């Protein structure tokens, strides 16, 4: 069964199998959930410090994500050509992997835990591929070089750089009044948060491009090693921008307010360090977890300011979530792929279950709503009686 679609570039009609249409739609839904789930990467620190009003922050981030997603396709090529063998898998395998990512994003979002869409995507694709075609369908050496090593190194680097930068920033403003220093750093955050939004879009937006391109390659609609078509790039950019504008307030609260009590100097340094790490990884074509980078930077900022406190119980839950993301997504995808492989009925069943999970998580979120009006309503982590002074 085929469905005729009009090429968005106006080149002419494209005839593609229905399963590919389903994969494209599912990938864009994943892109949307990535936008609102990992929106905290770009705006949590600026919302927490008051540099931007919450609604303005997500608006800036949405525009930055959209533009950033148009800047490069190196990471998209890593996803489409580096993780799994596109000569052995089918679009159904990709569909199962995407479903796992969406379900994981929704579940962690409703409980306010910032997990990584990147890690869930790797886990979902690997799990579905192993169940469908065996271990030989996964390029494990490529996974190690483009995923495992950056996954460990990036948040550590961001945390150390932010810790050092925070100490330096407070020493530099030691003679200035708190009011003057705060105003200066908040102004700086308007730039650093905008740059982080661009970096976030350039990294996470490309993952959707890579997945859609992979589906087109496995369906023989594009040749091996193809770059994402323009319509794929544009749709992925719009999807992540729209999701970001929706606002992942629950995740923003966790990153911005629950890990540590952020002040403007910390926010500026954390955003700047995160931007540098994410852009550097994008230049190298590494599919980095912006969530992990941002979390590491925020923890580093808490360690870098004397008198601040990191809430290690929250940090521990984040670490546990990060550790189980890949296996959890792999298990869900591994369960979904044989069901989806049963044809249109099986694909429909998997899609219906995914929609049901979305409805349930939304209803659960309404029991304790978090929005732009109450996102910062969290008790400060900083111990009472401490002063904002330069670190020793």
PETA-V649448 format. One record per backbone hydrogen bond with DSSP energy under -0.5 kcal/mol. CO is the residue of the C=O (numbers start at 0). NH is the residue of the N-H. If there is no record, write none. Layout:
BEGIN
co: (CO:CO)
nh: (NH:NH)
END
This chain:
BEGIN
co: (0:2:2:4:4:6:11:13:13:15:16:16:17:18:19:20:21:22:23:24:25:26:27:28:29:30:31:32:33:37:38:38:39:42:43:44:45:45:45:52:53:54:55:56:57:58:59:60:61:62:63:64:66:67:72:73:74:75:76:77:78:82:83:84:84:89:89:90:91:92:93:94:95:96:97:98:99:100:101:102:103:104:105:106:107:108:111:112:114:115:116:117:118:119:120:121:122:123:124:125:126:127:128:128:129:133:134:136:137:138:139:140:141:142:142:143:145:146:147:148:149:151:152:153:154:155:156:157:158:159:160:161:162:163:164:165:166:167:168:170:172:176:177:178:179:180:181:182:183:184:185:186:187:187:188:189:190:191:192:193:194:195:196:197:198:199:199:200:203:203:204:205:206:207:208:209:210:211:212:213:214:215:215:216:222:228:228:229:230:231:232:233:234:235:236:237:238:239:240:241:242:243:246:247:247:248:249:250:251:252:252:253:253:255:258:259:262:263:264:265:266:267:268:269:270:271:272:273:274:275:276:277:278:279:280:281:285:287:288:289:290:291:292:293:294:295:296:297:298:299:300:303:304:305:306:309:310:310:311:312:313:314:315:316:317:318:319:320:321:323:324:325:326:327:328:329:330:331:332:333:334:335:336:338:339:342:343:344:345:346:347:348:349:350:351:352:353:354:355:356:357:358:359:360:361:362:363:363:364:365:370:370:373:375:382:386)
nh: (17:4:15:6:13:9:6:4:15:2:19:20:21:22:23:24:25:26:27:28:29:30:31:32:33:34:35:36:37:40:41:42:43:46:47:48:49:50:51:56:57:58:59:60:61:62:63:64:65:66:67:68:69:70:76:77:78:79:80:81:82:138:85:87:88:92:93:94:95:96:97:98:99:100:101:102:103:104:105:106:107:108:109:110:112:111:113:114:116:119:120:121:122:123:124:125:126:127:128:129:130:131:132:133:133:136:137:84:139:142:143:144:145:146:147:148:286:150:151:152:153:155:156:157:158:159:160:161:162:163:164:165:166:167:168:169:170:171:172:173:175:180:181:182:183:184:185:186:187:188:189:190:190:191:192:193:194:195:196:197:198:199:200:201:202:203:204:204:206:207:208:209:210:211:212:213:214:215:216:217:218:220:221:219:225:231:232:233:234:235:236:237:238:239:240:241:242:243:244:245:246:246:248:250:251:252:253:254:255:256:257:257:258:261:310:261:266:267:268:269:270:271:272:273:274:275:276:277:278:279:280:281:282:283:285:284:287:289:292:293:294:295:296:297:298:299:300:301:302:303:304:305:307:388:382:311:313:314:315:316:317:318:319:320:321:322:323:324:325:327:328:329:330:331:332:333:334:335:336:337:338:339:340:341:342:346:347:348:349:350:351:352:353:354:355:356:357:358:359:360:361:362:363:364:365:366:366:367:367:368:373:374:376:377:385:388)
END
